[in-house]
Amino acid sequence: MTMPMAVSAATVGVRPGRLVDVPAVVRLLVPGPPPGDDDDQARRALRLVLAHHLLEEGQLWVAEGGLGDTRVAAAAIWLPPDAEPVSRRLTEVLTRELRDPIDLIAAGERARAALAAARPEERHWTLTTAGVSGPDWDERRTTGLLAPGLAAADRDGAAVLAVAASERDAERLGRLGFVGARRVTTAQGPGAWLARRPAHGWGPAG
């Protein structure tokens, strides 16, 4: 099953994300007021990773609230198959800017290793979403938000992998063409990789 494309990105106020959108995306990824210094450090690390790595190596698309509300309501972060790993430069930035960089960098490496162990070897884009799950789920907004990235992956002839944190999220992604799943452990607990095949078969090998 492929994602229904009748809802376009423009219809639901989707646009490319910019550096100025990074704080709003971080708030979507880590919602709620920071209860302590550790959470604030995690948010700072995420801001740095978004600004100094993900915006350079991948794509960021954001959906605005609509009806005149231009605030970022949801986001999709895409890393293509040829994305470079976190660079030494970013590690140096984290070391300089964070109070306890070693612990956060090590935690990030453990999370990446856990995800990589369950990830298939096929050529794929990796998708991270924010603000599209939970009680505020809006299928129309999510469909429009994911449309540009899924179209890019289809042109590339590559699969798309996304992590679902719950059975309900997995069902919702299933409506958009994702199937699976391989069990993984994320920072938020158990989850599963879900995959979506290219809409028009396999393209160029990578």
C-alpha positions in Angstrom: 0.0 0.0 0.0 1.3 3.5 -0.8 0.5 6.8 0.8 -2.6 8.5 -0.6 -1.3 11.6 -2.4 -4.6 13.4 -2.8 -3.6 15.6 0.2 -0.7 17.7 -0.9 1.9 19.4 1.3 0.6 22.9 0.2 -3.0 22.0 1.2 -2.1 21.6 4.9 0.6 24.3 5.2 3.7 22.2 4.9 7.0 23.9 4.0 10.7 23.2 4.2 12.1 23.7 7.7 14.7 26.3 8.4 17.3 27.0 11.1 14.8 29.3 12.8 12.4 26.3 13.2 14.9 24.2 15.2 13.7 25.3 18.7 10.1 24.6 17.8 11.0 21.1 16.5 12.9 20.3 19.6 9.9 21.2 21.7 7.8 18.8 19.6 10.4 16.0 20.0 10.8 16.6 23.8 7.4 18.1 24.8 6.6 19.7 28.1 8.6 22.0 30.5 12.0 20.7 31.4 11.8 19.2 34.9 15.5 19.3 35.5 19.0 20.1 34.2 19.4 16.8 32.5 16.4 17.4 30.3 17.6 20.9 29.5 21.0 19.4 28.5 19.2 16.8 26.2 17.3 19.6 24.5 20.4 21.6 24.0 22.1 18.6 22.5 19.2 17.9 20.2 19.2 21.6 19.0 22.9 21.3 18.2 22.4 18.0 16.3 19.5 19.4 14.3 21.3 22.6 13.4 24.8 21.2 12.8 24.0 17.8 11.3 20.4 17.0 10.3 19.8 20.2 8.4 23.0 19.7 6.5 22.7 16.0 5.8 19.0 15.6 5.4 15.7 17.3 5.0 13.4 19.0 7.5 9.7 19.6 6.7 7.3 21.3 9.0 3.5 21.6 9.1 2.0 24.8 10.5 -1.1 24.9 12.7 -3.4 26.2 9.9 -6.2 28.8 9.8 -3.7 31.6 10.2 -1.6 29.8 12.8 2.0 29.8 11.5 3.4 28.0 14.5 5.1 24.6 13.8 2.6 21.9 14.7 4.4 18.8 13.4 7.8 18.0 11.7 9.4 15.3 9.6 13.1 14.8 9.6 14.6 12.8 6.8 18.1 11.3 6.4 18.9 9.9 2.9 20.9 6.7 2.4 24.2 8.6 1.7 24.0 10.8 4.8 27.3 11.2 6.5 27.5 10.0 10.2 27.9 12.6 13.0 31.1 14.4 12.3 34.0 15.1 14.5 33.1 18.8 14.2 29.7 18.2 15.8 31.3 16.2 18.6 33.6 19.1 19.2 30.6 21.5 19.3 28.7 19.2 21.8 31.8 19.0 23.9 32.2 22.8 24.0 28.5 23.6 24.6 27.3 21.0 27.0 28.0 20.5 30.7 28.2 16.7 30.6 28.9 16.0 26.9 30.5 12.6 27.4 27.4 11.0 29.0 25.1 12.5 26.3 27.3 11.5 23.4 27.7 8.0 24.8 23.9 7.7 25.3 23.4 8.8 21.7 25.8 6.2 20.5 24.1 3.5 22.4 20.7 4.5 21.0 22.1 4.5 17.4 23.7 1.1 17.9 20.4 -0.4 19.2 18.5 0.9 16.2 21.2 -0.1 13.7 21.2 -3.7 15.0 17.5 -4.1 14.0 17.8 -2.1 10.8 17.7 -4.0 7.5 20.6 -3.7 5.1 18.5 -2.5 2.1 19.0 1.0 0.9 16.7 3.4 2.7 15.8 6.8 4.0 15.3 7.2 7.7 12.3 9.2 9.0 11.8 10.8 12.4 8.5 12.5 13.1 7.4 14.9 15.8 4.0 16.1 16.8 2.1 13.6 14.7 1.3 11.0 17.3 -0.8 11.0 20.5 -4.3 12.5 21.0 -3.6 15.3 18.5 -3.1 12.8 15.6 -4.3 14.4 12.4 -4.1 12.0 9.5 -4.6 14.7 6.9 -1.8 16.8 8.3 0.5 13.8 8.6 -0.2 12.7 5.0 0.7 16.2 3.7 3.7 16.5 6.0 5.2 13.2 4.8 4.3 13.7 1.1 7.5 15.6 0.1 9.9 13.2 1.8 8.1 10.1 0.5 8.2 11.5 -3.0 11.9 12.1 -2.7 12.5 8.5 -1.5 10.3 7.2 -4.4 12.4 9.1 -6.9 15.5 7.7 -5.3 14.0 4.2 -5.5 14.7 3.6 -1.8 12.7 2.3 1.1 11.8 4.5 4.0 12.2 3.3 7.6 10.4 4.9 10.6 10.3 4.0 14.3 6.8 3.5 15.9 6.9 3.9 19.6 3.5 2.2 20.2 1.1 -0.2 18.5 -1.2 2.6 17.8 1.5 4.6 16.1 2.4 1.5 14.0 -1.2 1.2 12.9 -1.3 4.9 11.9 1.9 4.5 9.9 0.4 1.4 8.3 -2.3 3.6 6.7 0.4 5.5 5.0 2.1 2.4 3.4 4.4 1.3 6.2 4.7 -2.4 7.2 6.9 -4.3 9.6 8.1 -4.6 12.1 11.5 -5.3 13.7 11.6 -4.7 17.4 14.0 -2.1 18.8 14.7 -0.3 22.0 14.7 3.5 21.8 15.3 6.2 24.4 11.6 6.2 25.1 11.4 2.4 25.5 10.4 -0.5 23.2 9.5 0.3 19.7 9.6 -1.1 16.2 11.1 -0.3 12.8 8.5 -0.1 10.1 9.3 0.0 6.4 7.7 1.5 3.3 8.8 0.3 -0.2 9.2 2.7 -3.1 5.9 3.4 -4.8 7.2 2.4 -8.2 9.6 -0.4 -7.4 13.3 -0.3 -6.9 15.3 2.4 -8.5 19.1 2.9 -8.7 21.2 0.8 -6.4 23.3 2.5 -3.8 
